[in-house]
Every structure is written in C-alpha cells, then in structure tokens.
Amino acid sequence: MVAAAVIERDGLILVAQRSSGVHAGKWEFPGGKVEAGETPAVALVREIEEEFGVLVEVGRRLAEVEFSVAGRRYLLLAHLASHRQGDYRPVVHSRIDWVAPARLAALDLTPADVPVAMLFAASASITGGTPIRVTLNEGSEVGQ
C-alpha cells in the first residue's frame, strides 16, 4: 500500500517531479510506502517531512487507485492534506510546483496519479464526498 498527499495551499495543489526511476521527469502527488504498523495518514506525515522538510495535516481520503508494478498489485490511497509548518524544499524530487486544480490533468503525471488529477479536472469538490475508486487495467503496468 502506498499513500499520496494532495496538499492544498492558497487554492493551489503541490506536485513534485520525479528525479529517478521509470517515471523520471513525470509529476506526482508526493507520498510513499505505508510501513508496517502505520496508518496512511501517519505515513504521509512522515514521507512529506522526509521529502520536503515540512509538516502537513492529513485529511479525508479522496481516491483509491489499484495498479501494478512488475506484476505486483498496489493500492494508492490519496488523501487531502494541508500545509502546517515549514518551507518546501525538494529532497528526492528534481522540482516542485503549485498548480491550480484545473491544470492538474494537463501535467505529465505518473499513471497512478492520473485518476486523482481527473477528479479535480472535473471540478469535483476537494472538501467533501465519497472517495473514488479506480482499478487500472491489469494488462498495463505502472513503473515506479
């Protein structure tokens, strides 16, 4: 299981550009692996602090996306989050950007992040509602 944070600040959403791996150069919502004994919210607070040196508050779940990497299935849990403290500096990403929700779908995102971005592109509310659940076609692998 992996978790992603859709961090909102002043009406904009944080995206980070991957610096390495199969999807180097693609944009993503920051986050990472949920370790044993962690909740997705605890994992996101830890990951965001490690990757950007800031503290966030994790809110409600926005989406659940099932995908495959090298034949192994994963579940991405995307949560809304808000900035609490610190100045963002990319540690493991090549760069970061704050974009309007309507612009998210136009970015070159990692495949697992596309359904989450589409939620915003469709002008869905980020403050309420039931999380969307998406299963990416098992025949199409998603590299990490």
N, C-alpha and C positions, 0 to 999 in steps of 0.2 A: 504494500500500500504506500502511495506517495500522496503528499498534500501540497497544494498550491495556494498562495495568498493573492487575492485580488485586492491590492492595497489602494484605497481611495484617499486622496488629499486634495482639497480645494476643487473638487469636481473632476479631477484627473486620476488616471489609473497608472500605477507603476508597471513597466515592463522592463525586462532585462535581456540583453543579447548574450547568447551562449558563446563562450570563448573557445570551447573544445568539444570533441566528440562528433558523432554522426551529424548532429544538428548545429555544428559551429556556425555562427552568424545568424541563426534564427532567433526570434524573440520568444520569450516565455513569461508566464507569471511565476514569480520566484517561489521557491519551496524546496521540498526534498523528501527523502525517505522517512516514514514513520517508524521509529525504532521500537523494539520490544518494550512493552510497558508504557509507551507514550500514547496519548490521545493525539488526533490530528492537530488540535489547537496547540498543545504543548510542543509538538514537533515543529509547527510553523513559527512559533515564537523563537525557538532555538535556531532553526535554519535561517530566519531573517536576521537575527542578531549575528550569526556566523558569516552570512553572505554580504551583509550591508552595514553592520555595526549600529543598528537601530532597534528600538523596541516597538512592537506593534501590539494591538489588542485584536484578537481574533473573534469574529462574529459568526453569523449563521452560515451554514453550508449553502453554496449556490448551485453546485453541479457535481455529479459523479460521472466519471468517464472511464470506461473499461478499454484497455488497449493492450497490445502485445509488443514485446521486445525480445528478439531472438527466440521466439517460440514460447516465451513465458508470459502469462497474463498478469496485468497490473490493474489496480484501481486508483485513479486520481480523484482525490476529494478536494474540490476548490471551495475555499471559504472567503467571505468578505473580511477584510481587515482594515484597521485604521491606524495611522501613524500616532505614536505616543511620545517618543523621545529620540533625539539623535539626528545626525546629518548623514544622509545616504552616501555611501562610497562603495562602489562595486569591488568586491574582493575576488570572486571567482568568475565574474562576468566581464565581458570586454567593455560594456557600457550599459547605462540605464536611460530611460526616458519616461516622462509623464505625458500621457496622451488622453485625449477626450474619448469617452466610451464609444462614440460613433466611429472613431478611427481604428479601433482595435482590429476589426475584421480585415482591414486593408494591410495589416502588417504581415510579414513573412514569419508566421508563428510555427512552433513545433506542432505536429498533428494533434497531440493530445490536448493542446490548449485552444485549438480552433473552436470546438463547441462552446467553450466558456466565453470566448470573444463574441461568438454569434449571438449569445444571449443578450449582450449589450448592444450589438449592432441592430438587433430587432427592437431596440428601445424598451426592453424589459426592465422592470424596476429592480434596482440593486438593494432595495431596502425591505422587501417582503416577498412572500410567496414560497412555493414548494421547490426544492432543488430539482433541476432537470437531471435526467439520467440518460447517458449515451453509451452505446457499445460500438466501438469502431470495428469495422469488418475484420474478422479473424484472418482473412487472407492478406490483409495489408499490415505489415509490421511497422512499428514505430521505433526508430532508433533513439537512443538516449545519448 
